[in-house]
Amino acid sequence: GQPAPSAQQPPPAAPPQGRDTAPAPEASHRSYGAEPPRSVAPEDDTAEADDPDLVDSALSGHELIVRELGATVVEEFTNEQ
């Protein structure tokens, strides 16, 4: 009867070891997060000419929605002030 309880004792000892290894990745993550973010002045924060996300078209309204989302505009209201 007693060998079975002693066999159950080693598995509970294993999870604390697993917990000891878990903080190690967190510590490395903290050291990565401890690096100060690089600040960029607004006048220097411009897109490069070869940036693939840079779009020269000035689409707005339903043209932009149709192109980007493939939407169908059923009815368009103009805002008259």
Helices and strands as residue ranges (DSSP letters): H 3-8, H 10-21, H 23-33, G 42-44, H 62-69
